[in-house]
């Protein structure tokens, strides 16, 4: 009997983790590089904030999709939530670099727990406007956005 419980619980838990992981890739950097020490990467580029990352994501999405005039209000609603979520994450992680130097392991775990909880709340806020926008999409647009979600690759997609 216990084995059946694992067979049901494991896929459900895996699905929740997968959704959270994919949403962080798509909506905000799962790597808190914008909150790290503030040092420059070896390539010489400065780390970006969640707001900057989200703006780049919005631009990439907009260039990949041909958003119609009828879709504009839904798109604007979606991007507004994306921007609000990014601002919230920046506020949460703003003081992280200074605090990281003095955090013990327990405090670090609590901080990461707070980040995960914030990501979950942001995802819950994002789903309704994304669902409405997705429902308004053409089949070609849906193929593009589905590809972006699964591969992370942006750009104009060729029609078959």
C-alpha positions as a Python dict, from the first residue, in 0.01 Angstrom:
ca = {
    (1, 'X'): (0, 0, 0),
    (2, 'X'): (283, 239, 79),
    (3, 'X'): (430, 184, -266),
    (4, 'X'): (111, 311, -430),
    (5, 'X'): (130, 628, -221),
    (6, 'X'): (484, 690, -349),
    (7, 'X'): (372, 629, -705),
    (8, 'X'): (115, 907, -670),
    (9, 'X'): (307, 1145, -444),
    (10, 'X'): (638, 1138, -631),
    (11, 'X'): (503, 1249, -973),
    (12, 'X'): (291, 1517, -807),
    (13, 'X'): (589, 1650, -612),
    (14, 'X'): (806, 1631, -921),
    (15, 'X'): (547, 1829, -1119),
    (16, 'X'): (540, 2104, -855),
    (17, 'X'): (919, 2127, -852),
    (18, 'X'): (932, 2125, -1233),
    (19, 'X'): (677, 2406, -1261),
    (20, 'X'): (863, 2614, -1005),
    (21, 'X'): (1193, 2550, -1180),
    (22, 'X'): (1060, 2635, -1525),
    (23, 'X'): (893, 2949, -1398),
    (24, 'X'): (1216, 3071, -1246),
    (25, 'X'): (1397, 3015, -1573),
    (26, 'X'): (1131, 3197, -1767),
    (27, 'X'): (1037, 3477, -1530),
    (28, 'X'): (1327, 3546, -1304),
    (29, 'X'): (1677, 3419, -1273),
    (30, 'X'): (1685, 3110, -1051),
    (31, 'X'): (2046, 3204, -990),
    (32, 'X'): (2038, 3494, -753),
    (33, 'X'): (2330, 3646, -939),
    (34, 'X'): (2163, 3984, -924),
    (35, 'X'): (2175, 3950, -547),
    (36, 'X'): (2524, 3808, -510),
    (37, 'X'): (2829, 3992, -393),
    (38, 'X'): (2806, 4258, -659),
    (39, 'X'): (3145, 4152, -796),
    (40, 'X'): (3173, 4140, -1168),
    (41, 'X'): (3179, 3808, -1347),
    (42, 'X'): (3506, 3702, -1499),
    (43, 'X'): (3371, 3812, -1838),
    (44, 'X'): (3358, 4167, -1706),
    (45, 'X'): (2979, 4202, -1717),
    (46, 'X'): (2801, 4337, -1412),
    (47, 'X'): (2531, 4124, -1256),
    (48, 'X'): (2176, 4220, -1342),
    (49, 'X'): (1877, 4284, -1124),
    (50, 'X'): (1554, 4084, -1149),
    (51, 'X'): (1395, 4392, -1306),
    (52, 'X'): (1663, 4410, -1578),
    (53, 'X'): (1638, 4036, -1639),
    (54, 'X'): (1259, 4055, -1666),
    (55, 'X'): (1275, 4349, -1906),
    (56, 'X'): (1507, 4145, -2128),
    (57, 'X'): (1264, 3851, -2111),
    (58, 'X'): (973, 4076, -2206),
    (59, 'X'): (1164, 4219, -2504),
    (60, 'X'): (1261, 3871, -2620),
    (61, 'X'): (905, 3746, -2592),
    (62, 'X'): (768, 4049, -2771),
    (63, 'X'): (1013, 4005, -3057),
    (64, 'X'): (930, 3633, -3083),
    (65, 'X'): (554, 3679, -3085),
    (66, 'X'): (355, 3894, -3322),
    (67, 'X'): (117, 4044, -3070),
    (68, 'X'): (-206, 4162, -3225),
    (69, 'X'): (-389, 4479, -3135),
    (70, 'X'): (-661, 4268, -2972),
    (71, 'X'): (-398, 4096, -2757),
    (72, 'X'): (-233, 4419, -2641),
    (73, 'X'): (-443, 4463, -2323),
    (74, 'X'): (-378, 4102, -2220),
    (75, 'X'): (-7, 4138, -2300),
    (76, 'X'): (14, 4463, -2101),
    (77, 'X'): (-157, 4298, -1804),
    (78, 'X'): (86, 4005, -1820),
    (79, 'X'): (395, 4225, -1844),
    (80, 'X'): (271, 4444, -1559),
    (81, 'X'): (256, 4138, -1331),
    (82, 'X'): (599, 4026, -1452),
    (83, 'X'): (744, 4368, -1369),
    (84, 'X'): (578, 4379, -1026),
    (85, 'X'): (712, 4032, -948),
    (86, 'X'): (1063, 4136, -1051),
    (87, 'X'): (1049, 4448, -832),
    (88, 'X'): (937, 4234, -539),
    (89, 'X'): (1227, 3994, -592),
    (90, 'X'): (1474, 4282, -615),
    (91, 'X'): (1345, 4422, -285),
    (92, 'X'): (1378, 4080, -123),
    (93, 'X'): (1732, 4023, -246),
    (94, 'X'): (1861, 4383, -225),
    (95, 'X'): (2048, 4341, 102),
    (96, 'X'): (2154, 3983, 38),
    (97, 'X'): (2518, 4055, -59),
    (98, 'X'): (2592, 4244, 264),
    (99, 'X'): (2405, 3993, 480),
    (100, 'X'): (2558, 3687, 311),
    (101, 'X'): (2894, 3754, 471),
    (102, 'X'): (2749, 3721, 820),
    (103, 'X'): (2473, 3462, 760),
    (104, 'X'): (2507, 3125, 922),
    (105, 'X'): (2377, 2808, 753),
    (106, 'X'): (2033, 2828, 918),
    (107, 'X'): (1984, 3192, 820),
    (108, 'X'): (2093, 3108, 466),
    (109, 'X'): (1838, 2825, 447),
    (110, 'X'): (1566, 3055, 581),
    (111, 'X'): (1653, 3317, 320),
    (112, 'X'): (1634, 3062, 39),
    (113, 'X'): (1304, 2938, 179),
    (114, 'X'): (1172, 3294, 165),
    (115, 'X'): (1290, 3324, -197),
    (116, 'X'): (1111, 3000, -291),
    (117, 'X'): (792, 3113, -116),
    (118, 'X'): (811, 3446, -298),
    (119, 'X'): (861, 3270, -633),
    (120, 'X'): (556, 3054, -562),
    (121, 'X'): (342, 3357, -476),
    (122, 'X'): (466, 3532, -790),
    (123, 'X'): (385, 3229, -1003),
    (124, 'X'): (33, 3216, -858),
    (125, 'X'): (-14, 3585, -948),
    (126, 'X'): (127, 3530, -1297),
    (127, 'X'): (-81, 3229, -1401),
    (128, 'X'): (-418, 3406, -1449),
    (129, 'X'): (-290, 3683, -1682),
    (130, 'X'): (-66, 3436, -1865),
    (131, 'X'): (-356, 3194, -1907),
    (132, 'X'): (-574, 3472, -2050),
    (133, 'X'): (-299, 3583, -2288),
    (134, 'X'): (-226, 3224, -2393),
    (135, 'X'): (-596, 3163, -2465),
    (136, 'X'): (-594, 3462, -2701),
    (137, 'X'): (-298, 3331, -2902),
    (138, 'X'): (-308, 3182, -3248),
    (139, 'X'): (-186, 2825, -3292),
    (140, 'X'): (143, 2958, -3432),
    (141, 'X'): (193, 3185, -3131),
    (142, 'X'): (118, 2895, -2897),
    (143, 'X'): (380, 2682, -3071),
    (144, 'X'): (635, 2960, -3028),
    (145, 'X'): (562, 3017, -2660),
    (146, 'X'): (551, 2643, -2589),
    (147, 'X'): (894, 2608, -2754),
    (148, 'X'): (1030, 2897, -2549),
    (149, 'X'): (903, 2739, -2227),
    (150, 'X'): (1053, 2400, -2303),
    (151, 'X'): (1381, 2505, -2462),
    (152, 'X'): (1444, 2859, -2342),
    (153, 'X'): (1522, 2956, -2702),
    (154, 'X'): (1385, 3283, -2834),
    (155, 'X'): (1359, 3428, -3178),
    (156, 'X'): (1144, 3410, -3483),
    (157, 'X'): (1039, 3052, -3534),
    (158, 'X'): (1001, 2909, -3881),
    (159, 'X'): (658, 2801, -3989),
    (160, 'X'): (630, 2448, -4119),
}
